[in-house]
């Protein structure tokens, strides 16, 4: 059963009245009992003081019954129970116990009030009396008699206070019941009047929430009408704010999702509140990290420490190197506190490619400078020698001219290779994939390299089936194979063999694999990952002696990649290297 606003207001009023009445009754009962017991304590203490004087002035008689009669007379005079207890705990007399029963009473020396009276001069205790079978209030004081000394105790039952409290409780209940009836009627009337206006206001608020236009609430300028006008203004303001926030949210989401930088936002408790798409990819997260602690999402200690500093109000910028399965990553990390509220923002920019490009640029400039320096120096030196008169020397003149020609050709080859690799990397090298016969292309390559092989006494062994075809650019494939076969011939010892093989690799993505095997010194394993970089040489002195520019394998890699293939190098057993390329097969 659901209660309306009227029933709720009525129940709240009744509950409030009951709570106030109950609290008041409990508080009054507690205060009355405490006040009455305090009065009893004062009265008992006064009685004990008066009785103490009577005991100390009593005759010095050695009759034990004298103390019991004295206790009986004091008890009759005060209306309380009076007990005289010797120093050893024996009861000398008790106004509530007959003389014949006094010797049978227990030792009273261990009673709390008796011990307190002996130790501090006054004892007070509330406890259950085993002798009388009721709760009692005890007050004890020490006495000194010419014949003996001990403790005088005065007691009264607590039932006296209970009776007074019961009567007061009855009066409070009756008064509360009368007040409850009057207050219930008034609250019922007030809730009825108020709920009618509130129902009208609720109807209008629902209409506003559904987007309907509603007229102003009729009625006087009371609080309900003012609340209605405030709701109308709030509705207009909320509509404008929601529209603005929706536009800002869409714009922020578009910016964040379009950023290449990884963005992670955390709250004051270091729990993740936002991660963009780049952040999920960079951190290699599979699930949704929102709500998780930052330390569970990011495991780099330096970033964690930077976030702690940022949460303290100090932004930090640092560079981090991470090891990933895909390779090392270089990150530029910026950690800043949020402008509004607690929390921080971590921005991770992957600068791995920029670092690699910077390294490649520096290496390229250094390598080109190094490669150009030697032939230019030789040309200059020989030219100066010829100018100084060597050109007229019939013996040395032709040798200097030959050196000029040889280094000029080397410069020409270097410039030509630089232009080729520049065109390939910039996308200006036209590559038109078509169906080509691998055997036909290889035959042309063998014819082009045959003279060099004959000069070195190197045999070219070709084993390529006639039916193997690949999707490739004829000119590019010819240049790739010429570079690989020329290198194999140059680096193989005289009288060796260079093998050119091709086979079809079956599978979901069929490919044609071409291999060039030589008997040269081979490529050590630690150099195979970098052998296709520009100007990278395993043996720089031997490469220059062979006349290479250091760009041939880099051109091979780029041309094969532009044709959708792959290139690599392995070990040829028992000695030598195997350079291979894989191109898409036909069909």
Long-range contacts (C-beta under 8 A, 24 or more apart in sequence): 4-195, 4-199, 5-191, 5-194, 5-195, 5-198, 5-199, 5-202, 6-191, 6-192, 6-194, 6-195, 7-191, 9-187, 9-190, 9-191, 9-194, 9-195, 10-184, 10-187, 10-188, 10-191, 13-183, 13-184, 13-187, 13-190, 13-191, 14-180, 14-183, 14-184, 14-187, 17-179, 17-180, 17-183, 17-184, 17-187, 18-180, 21-172, 21-176, 21-179, 21-180, 24-172, 24-176, 25-169, 25-172, 25-173, 25-176, 28-168, 28-172, 29-165, 29-168, 29-169, 29-172, 32-164, 32-165, 32-168, 33-161, 33-165, 36-161, 36-164, 36-165, 37-126, 37-137, 37-158, 37-161, 40-137, 40-156, 40-158, 40-160, 40-161, 41-124, 41-137, 41-139, 44-80, 44-137, 44-138, 44-139, 44-154, 44-155, 44-156, 45-122, 45-139, 47-78, 47-80, 47-139, 47-154, 48-139, 48-140, 48-141, 48-152, 48-153, 48-154, 49-141, 50-78, 51-78, 51-82, 51-152, 51-154, 52-141, 52-143, 52-152, 55-84, 55-143, 55-145, 55-152, 56-143, 56-144, 56-145, 58-145, 60-145, 60-146, 60-147, 61-147, 62-147, 64-92, 65-99, 67-92, 67-93, 68-92, 68-93, 68-94, 68-99, 68-102, 69-93, 69-99, 71-95, 78-154, 79-156, 80-154, 80-155, 80-156, 81-132, 81-136, 81-154, 81-155, 81-156, 82-152, 82-153, 82-154, 83-108, 83-152, 83-153, 83-154, 83-155, 84-143, 84-150, 84-151, 84-152, 84-153, 85-109, 85-114, 85-140, 85-150, 85-151, 85-152, 85-153, 86-148, 86-150, 87-148, 87-149, 87-150, 87-151, 89-114, 92-148, 92-150, 96-131, 96-132, 97-131, 105-131, 108-153, 111-138, 111-140, 111-153, 113-138, 113-139, 113-140, 113-153, 114-140, 114-151, 114-153, 116-140, 117-141, 117-142, 117-151, 117-153, 118-142, 118-151, 123-151, 123-153, 126-158, 129-155, 132-157, 134-158, 134-159, 135-159, 197-222, 197-224, 198-224, 200-224, 201-227, 201-228, 201-231, 204-228, 204-231, 205-231, 208-232, 208-235, 260-349, 260-350, 261-347, 261-348, 261-349, 261-350, 262-347, 262-348, 262-349, 262-350, 263-345, 263-346, 263-347, 263-348, 264-294, 264-297, 264-298, 264-345, 264-346, 264-347, 264-348, 265-338, 265-343, 265-344, 265-345, 265-346, 266-294, 266-307, 266-343, 266-344, 266-345, 266-346, 267-341, 267-342, 267-343, 268-311, 268-341, 268-342, 268-343, 270-294, 270-295, 270-307, 270-311, 272-297, 273-343, 279-348, 282-329, 282-331, 282-348, 282-350, 284-324, 298-346, 303-333, 303-335, 303-346, 303-348, 306-333, 306-335, 306-346, 307-335, 307-344, 307-346, 309-335, 310-335, 310-336, 310-337, 310-344, 311-337, 311-342, 311-343, 311-344, 313-337, 320-348, 327-352, 328-352, 330-355, 360-534, 363-533, 363-534, 363-535, 364-534, 364-535, 367-534, 367-535, 367-550, 368-418, 368-535, 370-535, 371-414, 371-535, 371-549, 371-550, 372-411, 372-414, 374-407, 374-544, 375-407, 375-408, 375-410, 375-411, 375-414, 376-407, 376-411, 378-403, 378-404, 378-407, 379-404, 379-407, 379-408, 379-411, 382-407, 410-547, 410-549, 413-547, 413-549, 414-549, 414-551, 417-549, 417-551, 417-552, 417-555, 418-551, 420-551, 420-555, 421-534, 421-551, 421-554, 421-555, 421-558, 424-555, 424-558, 424-559, 424-562, 425-558, 429-476, 429-559, 429-562, 431-473, 431-476, 431-559, 431-562, 431-563, 432-473, 433-471, 433-472, 433-473, 433-563, 433-564, 433-584, 434-471, 434-472, 434-473, 434-474, 435-469, 435-470, 435-471, 435-586, 436-469, 436-470, 436-471, 436-472, 436-474, 436-477, 437-466, 437-468, 437-469, 438-464, 438-468, 438-469, 438-470, 438-502, 438-512, 438-514, 439-464, 439-465, 439-466, 439-468, 439-502, 441-474, 441-477, 441-478, 441-481, 442-481, 442-500, 442-502, 442-514, 444-478, 445-478, 445-481, 445-482, 445-485, 445-500, 446-485, 446-500, 448-482, 449-482, 449-485, 449-486, 449-489, 452-486, 452-489, 452-490, 453-489, 453-498, 456-489, 456-490, 456-492, 456-494, 457-494, 457-495, 458-489, 458-492, 458-494, 458-495, 458-496, 458-497, 458-498, 459-496, 459-497, 459-498, 460-485, 460-489, 460-497, 460-498, 460-500, 461-497, 461-498, 461-499, 461-500, 462-499, 462-500, 463-499, 463-500, 463-501, 463-502, 464-500, 464-501, 464-502, 464-514, 465-502, 465-503, 468-502, 468-503, 468-504, 468-512, 469-512, 469-585, 469-586, 470-512, 470-583, 470-584, 470-585, 470-586, 471-563, 471-564, 471-583, 471-584, 471-585, 471-586, 472-563, 472-565, 472-583, 472-584, 473-559, 473-562, 473-563, 476-559, 476-562, 476-563, 477-559, 477-563, 477-583, 479-555, 479-559, 480-555, 480-556, 480-559, 480-560, 480-581, 481-514, 481-516, 483-552, 483-553, 483-555, 483-556, 484-516, 484-556, 484-579, 484-581, 485-516, 486-552, 487-518, 487-548, 487-552, 487-553, 487-579, 488-516, 488-517, 488-518, 488-520, 488-577, 488-579, 489-518, 490-546, 490-547, 490-548, 491-518, 491-520, 491-521, 491-542, 491-546, 492-518, 492-519, 492-520, 492-576, 493-519, 493-520, 496-520, 504-585, 505-582, 505-585, 509-584, 510-584, 510-585, 510-587, 511-565, 511-582, 511-583, 511-584, 511-585, 512-582, 512-583, 512-584, 512-585, 513-580, 513-581, 513-582, 514-580, 514-581, 514-582, 514-583, 515-578, 515-579, 515-580, 516-578, 516-579, 516-580, 517-572, 517-576, 517-577, 517-578, 518-572, 518-576, 518-577, 519-572, 519-575, 519-576, 520-575, 520-576, 520-577, 521-575, 521-576, 522-571, 522-572, 522-575, 522-576, 522-577, 523-569, 523-571, 523-577, 525-571, 528-568, 528-569, 528-570, 531-569, 532-556, 532-557, 532-567, 556-581
